[in-house]
Amino acid sequence: MPLVPRYIRDLARYKPGKPVEEVQRELGLKEVIKLASNESSLGPSPRALSAMREAMENVHRYPDSAGYALRKKLAEKFNVKIDNVILGSGSEGIMSTILRTFLLADDEIISAADSFIGFKVLAKSTGRKIHWVPMKQHRYDLEAMTRQINEYTKIIYIANPDNPMGTYITRREFDTFYAHVPERVLIILDEAYYEFAQHLEDFPDSMTYRYDNVITLRTFSKAYGLAGIRIGYGFAHEELILNLIKVKVPFEPSYLAQVAGYAALDDHAFLDNMLSINQSGMRFYREAFSELNIAYIPSATNFITTVWKSAEQAADITKRLLEKGIIVRHLASFGWPDCIRISIGLENENRKCVQALRSILQSK
Ligand SMILES: Cc1ncc(COP(=O)(O)O)c(C=O)c1O
């Protein structure tokens, strides 16, 4: 149909992980464990939940389009001005606004090939030229990315830590890279997994260096368990934020999302519990994988990606885990056909996943 631009026609539709109910129905299984979408294994933050329940009474009103209360709270927590903070329907909502706000007709984008698929879809839908730079040993190759910078470069996107590899760029690597990026280029630092990586000594927490051409994106979807309500936030120079706010969908994020984010920020007990469960789950998988001779990529997130001998083996393992009621993510459509990503779950979920893997490998 000539109405649809070519670059939109060519876009592949995003295939989300299989929902639990679908697997239960199709395979006739009672118990199904979903470790496929890097969601919270602990459910949502209870504080956010009760704040939303109370706020339900007011959903006949439009939300505060300036998101004042939550932006002010984030500004105080992270020691910036409210004018440096933006909210969005998830961090992906802000990514979308960024692409709509800053790109001129000939502007180009640089990112890593086969990094976060959400950005890939958004970037491709702009119809702009994009330089997808292959990763090196499952990590962003910042040196190669700087070599792609030209006079048209407008945006460089970095997921740090990355999804689906779980790897991160170090402070030193970022500093070297930053020195090669002209000031007219906007760097998006997507820190969706920040809470899980913050304890790493060489992790470059972007809040400790606020450059004028860097925008930080964070989310309540992962560590606070609010993926379904869609609330994310970002920090940048006030002029960037002012213009992003002009362009964003006026009432994004929703009222309940703003209320949930506000309450979640006070839920220290939930966050601590989440991080501790994640850490012990990560340790458990690493030990189990070493014992079972399963190759994996060390991860700074709430998931761990395993590497198999071939695409066929990865597809087969994924299918056989599914038959045992365990949904994991074969990364074929993400550009990593020999990899399977497993989200860290609760202790019993992780145990069942490893038991299933063990029995599949032993039955070969
Ligand atoms: C690297 C990365 N960025 C952003 C997101 C999306 O976050 P949000 O739910 O805030 O849109 C994800 C979710 O999987 C992600 O992995």
The ligand as a Gaussian input file, in Angstrom:
#p B3LYP/6-31G(d) Opt

LIG

0 1
 C       17.747000      -1.715000      27.908000
 C       16.296000      -1.466000      28.129000
 N       15.825000      -0.227000      28.040000
 C       14.527000       0.056000      28.239000
 C       13.632000      -0.943000      28.530000
 C       12.175000      -0.618000      28.637000
 O       11.891000       0.035000      29.779000
 P       10.468000       0.666000      30.014000
 O        9.584000      -0.427000      30.491000
 O       10.732000       1.714000      31.019000
 O        9.993000       1.265000      28.720000
 C       14.053000      -2.255000      28.649000
 C       13.085000      -3.319000      28.934000
 O       13.243000      -4.445000      28.674000
 C       15.413000      -2.517000      28.433000
 O       15.865000      -3.761000      28.507000

